[in-house]
Amino acid sequence: VQLQAFGGGLVQAGGSLRLSCAASGRTFNIYDMGWFRQAPGKERELVSRINWRGGRIYYADSAKGRFSISRDNAKDTVYLQMNNLKPEDTAVYYCAARRMENLPYEYWGQGTQVTVSS
């Protein structure tokens, strides 16, 4: 499985961005896909994930009420709509996929920079 992330950029606080993650290859193996982020000097954290078939969704507390994850199985693409962005959302965002629920995420996209100015 190969993943390509798109959509990062520079936005002012309160603005919005939509990230996309296009999957290719053996996508029928995917159990779920997640969006992670890593800010300078901080550990990578899970922001949101979505089950590839059933649509079960998880949001980190920092994302609840502001971010929305969705998928388009016909396009093998997962989206992360980010609204009301804050400077603390500044990070490199990565999409990732795994084949089973209890496996670590094993497929990773290249990362896309999101910068939120105050």
PyRosetta script that sets phi, psi and omega in degrees:
from pyrosetta import init, pose_from_sequence

init()
pose = pose_from_sequence("VQLQAFGGGLVQAGGSLRLSCAASGRTFNIYDMGWFRQAPGKERELVSRINWRGGRIYYADSAKGRFSISRDNAKDTVYLQMNNLKPEDTAVYYCAARRMENLPYEYWGQGTQVTVSS")
pose.set_psi(1, 130.7)
pose.set_omega(1, 176.2)
pose.set_phi(2, -115.3)
pose.set_psi(2, 140.8)
pose.set_omega(2, -178.3)
pose.set_phi(3, -124.7)
pose.set_psi(3, 138.1)
pose.set_omega(3, 176.0)
pose.set_phi(4, -129.1)
pose.set_psi(4, 124.1)
pose.set_omega(4, -179.1)
pose.set_phi(5, -101.6)
pose.set_psi(5, 142.8)
pose.set_omega(5, 180.0)
pose.set_phi(6, -138.7)
pose.set_psi(6, 162.2)
pose.set_omega(6, 165.2)
pose.set_phi(7, 107.6)
pose.set_psi(7, -2.6)
pose.set_omega(7, 178.1)
pose.set_phi(8, -68.7)
pose.set_psi(8, 173.7)
pose.set_omega(8, 178.7)
pose.set_phi(9, 166.1)
pose.set_psi(9, -169.8)
pose.set_omega(9, 179.6)
pose.set_phi(10, -105.0)
pose.set_psi(10, 129.4)
pose.set_omega(10, -179.2)
pose.set_phi(11, -143.1)
pose.set_psi(11, 152.3)
pose.set_omega(11, 177.0)
pose.set_phi(12, -79.9)
pose.set_psi(12, 156.0)
pose.set_omega(12, 176.6)
pose.set_phi(13, -54.7)
pose.set_psi(13, 137.1)
pose.set_omega(13, -176.5)
pose.set_phi(14, 92.7)
pose.set_psi(14, -11.7)
pose.set_omega(14, -179.2)
pose.set_phi(15, -83.0)
pose.set_psi(15, -174.9)
pose.set_omega(15, -175.3)
pose.set_phi(16, -132.6)
pose.set_psi(16, 152.6)
pose.set_omega(16, 171.4)
pose.set_phi(17, -143.5)
pose.set_psi(17, 152.2)
pose.set_omega(17, 171.9)
pose.set_phi(18, -122.3)
pose.set_psi(18, 122.3)
pose.set_omega(18, 176.0)
pose.set_phi(19, -95.1)
pose.set_psi(19, 145.4)
pose.set_omega(19, 176.7)
pose.set_phi(20, -124.5)
pose.set_psi(20, 147.3)
pose.set_omega(20, 176.2)
pose.set_phi(21, -135.2)
pose.set_psi(21, 111.8)
pose.set_omega(21, -179.0)
pose.set_phi(22, -97.5)
pose.set_psi(22, 127.2)
pose.set_omega(22, 179.2)
pose.set_phi(23, -102.3)
pose.set_psi(23, 144.9)
pose.set_omega(23, 175.7)
pose.set_phi(24, -141.9)
pose.set_psi(24, 167.2)
pose.set_omega(24, -177.3)
pose.set_phi(25, 92.7)
pose.set_psi(25, -140.7)
pose.set_omega(25, -175.0)
pose.set_phi(26, -82.1)
pose.set_psi(26, 64.5)
pose.set_omega(26, -175.0)
pose.set_phi(27, -69.0)
pose.set_psi(27, -18.3)
pose.set_omega(27, 178.6)
pose.set_phi(28, -67.0)
pose.set_psi(28, -15.4)
pose.set_omega(28, 177.4)
pose.set_phi(29, -81.9)
pose.set_psi(29, -10.1)
pose.set_omega(29, -172.6)
pose.set_phi(30, -72.0)
pose.set_psi(30, 131.1)
pose.set_omega(30, 172.7)
pose.set_phi(31, -90.4)
pose.set_psi(31, -52.3)
pose.set_omega(31, 174.6)
pose.set_phi(32, -151.1)
pose.set_psi(32, 166.3)
pose.set_omega(32, 177.1)
pose.set_phi(33, -128.3)
pose.set_psi(33, 144.3)
pose.set_omega(33, -178.0)
pose.set_phi(34, -131.3)
pose.set_psi(34, 158.3)
pose.set_omega(34, 170.2)
pose.set_phi(35, -110.2)
pose.set_psi(35, 127.3)
pose.set_omega(35, 176.4)
pose.set_phi(36, -115.6)
pose.set_psi(36, 164.0)
pose.set_omega(36, 172.7)
pose.set_phi(37, -144.6)
pose.set_psi(37, 153.2)
pose.set_omega(37, 177.2)
pose.set_phi(38, -139.1)
pose.set_psi(38, 117.6)
pose.set_omega(38, 176.5)
pose.set_phi(39, -91.8)
pose.set_psi(39, 156.7)
pose.set_omega(39, 180.0)
pose.set_phi(40, -55.2)
pose.set_psi(40, 129.7)
pose.set_omega(40, 177.8)
pose.set_phi(41, 77.7)
pose.set_psi(41, 4.2)
pose.set_omega(41, -178.5)
pose.set_phi(42, -120.7)
pose.set_psi(42, 161.5)
pose.set_omega(42, 177.3)
pose.set_phi(43, -77.5)
pose.set_psi(43, 154.7)
pose.set_omega(43, 175.9)
pose.set_phi(44, -67.2)
pose.set_psi(44, 138.6)
pose.set_omega(44, -179.1)
pose.set_phi(45, -131.6)
pose.set_psi(45, 148.5)
pose.set_omega(45, 175.9)
pose.set_phi(46, -77.6)
pose.set_psi(46, 128.2)
pose.set_omega(46, 179.0)
pose.set_phi(47, -96.8)
pose.set_psi(47, -45.6)
pose.set_omega(47, -177.4)
pose.set_phi(48, -163.2)
pose.set_psi(48, 156.1)
pose.set_omega(48, 173.9)
pose.set_phi(49, -147.6)
pose.set_psi(49, 158.0)
pose.set_omega(49, -179.1)
pose.set_phi(50, -141.5)
pose.set_psi(50, 134.2)
pose.set_omega(50, 176.6)
pose.set_phi(51, -67.8)
pose.set_psi(51, 136.4)
pose.set_omega(51, -171.9)
pose.set_phi(52, -69.4)
pose.set_psi(52, -32.4)
pose.set_omega(52, -176.3)
pose.set_phi(53, -101.5)
pose.set_psi(53, -54.6)
pose.set_omega(53, -171.7)
pose.set_phi(54, -90.1)
pose.set_psi(54, -11.0)
pose.set_omega(54, 174.5)
pose.set_phi(55, 81.4)
pose.set_psi(55, 8.8)
pose.set_omega(55, 176.4)
pose.set_phi(56, -58.3)
pose.set_psi(56, 136.5)
pose.set_omega(56, -171.8)
pose.set_phi(57, -126.3)
pose.set_psi(57, 143.6)
pose.set_omega(57, 174.1)
pose.set_phi(58, -129.4)
pose.set_psi(58, 141.4)
pose.set_omega(58, 173.0)
pose.set_phi(59, -128.3)
pose.set_psi(59, 137.8)
pose.set_omega(59, 168.5)
pose.set_phi(60, -67.0)
pose.set_psi(60, 156.9)
pose.set_omega(60, -179.3)
pose.set_phi(61, -56.5)
pose.set_psi(61, -35.4)
pose.set_omega(61, -177.7)
pose.set_phi(62, -66.9)
pose.set_psi(62, -19.7)
pose.set_omega(62, -176.4)
pose.set_phi(63, -101.4)
pose.set_psi(63, -19.3)
pose.set_omega(63, -175.6)
pose.set_phi(64, -59.7)
pose.set_psi(64, 132.1)
pose.set_omega(64, 177.8)
pose.set_phi(65, 84.7)
pose.set_psi(65, -12.2)
pose.set_omega(65, -179.2)
pose.set_phi(66, -121.0)
pose.set_psi(66, -33.5)
pose.set_omega(66, -176.8)
pose.set_phi(67, -108.0)
pose.set_psi(67, 150.0)
pose.set_omega(67, 177.4)
pose.set_phi(68, -139.0)
pose.set_psi(68, 125.0)
pose.set_omega(68, 179.4)
pose.set_phi(69, -102.2)
pose.set_psi(69, 143.6)
pose.set_omega(69, 178.2)
pose.set_phi(70, -150.3)
pose.set_psi(70, 167.2)
pose.set_omega(70, -179.7)
pose.set_phi(71, -137.4)
pose.set_psi(71, 153.2)
pose.set_omega(71, 173.1)
pose.set_phi(72, -127.2)
pose.set_psi(72, 97.7)
pose.set_omega(72, -175.6)
pose.set_phi(73, -65.0)
pose.set_psi(73, -29.9)
pose.set_omega(73, 179.3)
pose.set_phi(74, -64.4)
pose.set_psi(74, -29.9)
pose.set_omega(74, -179.9)
pose.set_phi(75, -104.1)
pose.set_psi(75, 0.8)
pose.set_omega(75, -177.3)
pose.set_phi(76, 51.8)
pose.set_psi(76, 46.1)
pose.set_omega(76, -174.8)
pose.set_phi(77, -132.8)
pose.set_psi(77, 139.7)
pose.set_omega(77, 174.2)
pose.set_phi(78, -116.5)
pose.set_psi(78, 141.6)
pose.set_omega(78, -178.1)
pose.set_phi(79, -118.7)
pose.set_psi(79, 151.3)
pose.set_omega(79, 171.1)
pose.set_phi(80, -130.0)
pose.set_psi(80, 106.2)
pose.set_omega(80, 175.8)
pose.set_phi(81, -87.0)
pose.set_psi(81, 122.5)
pose.set_omega(81, -176.9)
pose.set_phi(82, -117.7)
pose.set_psi(82, 117.1)
pose.set_omega(82, -179.4)
pose.set_phi(83, -115.3)
pose.set_psi(83, 162.5)
pose.set_omega(83, 179.1)
pose.set_phi(84, 48.3)
pose.set_psi(84, 50.9)
pose.set_omega(84, -176.8)
pose.set_phi(85, -66.1)
pose.set_psi(85, 147.1)
pose.set_omega(85, -178.7)
pose.set_phi(86, -121.0)
pose.set_psi(86, 156.2)
pose.set_omega(86, 177.8)
pose.set_phi(87, -54.2)
pose.set_psi(87, -32.4)
pose.set_omega(87, -180.0)
pose.set_phi(88, -72.2)
pose.set_psi(88, -6.3)
pose.set_omega(88, 173.4)
pose.set_phi(89, -82.7)
pose.set_psi(89, -6.7)
pose.set_omega(89, 179.2)
pose.set_phi(90, -60.9)
pose.set_psi(90, 123.9)
pose.set_omega(90, -176.6)
pose.set_phi(91, -177.5)
pose.set_psi(91, 170.0)
pose.set_omega(91, 165.4)
pose.set_phi(92, -88.2)
pose.set_psi(92, 127.3)
pose.set_omega(92, -179.0)
pose.set_phi(93, -103.0)
pose.set_psi(93, 133.4)
pose.set_omega(93, -179.5)
pose.set_phi(94, -122.2)
pose.set_psi(94, 140.6)
pose.set_omega(94, 167.8)
pose.set_phi(95, -100.0)
pose.set_psi(95, 152.4)
pose.set_omega(95, -176.7)
pose.set_phi(96, -147.9)
pose.set_psi(96, 157.6)
pose.set_omega(96, 179.9)
pose.set_phi(97, -139.4)
pose.set_psi(97, 155.2)
pose.set_omega(97, 175.8)
pose.set_phi(98, -143.3)
pose.set_psi(98, 163.4)
pose.set_omega(98, -173.9)
pose.set_phi(99, -94.1)
pose.set_psi(99, -22.6)
pose.set_omega(99, -179.6)
pose.set_phi(100, -142.2)
pose.set_psi(100, 157.3)
pose.set_omega(100, -173.5)
pose.set_phi(101, -61.6)
pose.set_psi(101, -37.8)
pose.set_omega(101, -173.6)
pose.set_phi(102, -96.4)
pose.set_psi(102, 9.1)
pose.set_omega(102, 175.7)
pose.set_phi(103, -91.5)
pose.set_psi(103, 152.1)
pose.set_omega(103, 169.7)
pose.set_phi(104, -66.2)
pose.set_psi(104, 161.0)
pose.set_omega(104, 175.4)
pose.set_phi(105, -68.7)
pose.set_psi(105, 126.2)
pose.set_omega(105, -170.9)
pose.set_phi(106, -113.1)
pose.set_psi(106, -16.1)
pose.set_omega(106, 178.6)
pose.set_phi(107, -116.3)
pose.set_psi(107, 131.5)
pose.set_omega(107, -174.3)
pose.set_phi(108, -131.3)
pose.set_psi(108, 141.1)
pose.set_omega(108, 170.6)
pose.set_phi(109, -81.2)
pose.set_psi(109, 178.8)
pose.set_omega(109, -171.3)
pose.set_phi(110, -83.5)
pose.set_psi(110, -9.9)
pose.set_omega(110, -179.6)
pose.set_phi(111, 90.5)
pose.set_psi(111, 143.3)
pose.set_omega(111, 177.2)
pose.set_phi(112, -137.5)
pose.set_psi(112, 133.8)
pose.set_omega(112, -174.3)
pose.set_phi(113, -80.8)
pose.set_psi(113, 130.3)
pose.set_omega(113, 172.2)
pose.set_phi(114, -117.6)
pose.set_psi(114, 122.4)
pose.set_omega(114, 178.8)
pose.set_phi(115, -123.8)
pose.set_psi(115, 124.3)
pose.set_omega(115, -179.2)
pose.set_phi(116, -113.7)
pose.set_psi(116, 118.1)
pose.set_omega(116, -179.3)
pose.set_phi(117, -92.5)
pose.set_psi(117, 148.6)
pose.set_omega(117, -178.2)
pose.set_phi(118, -89.6)
pose.dump_pdb("model.pdb")
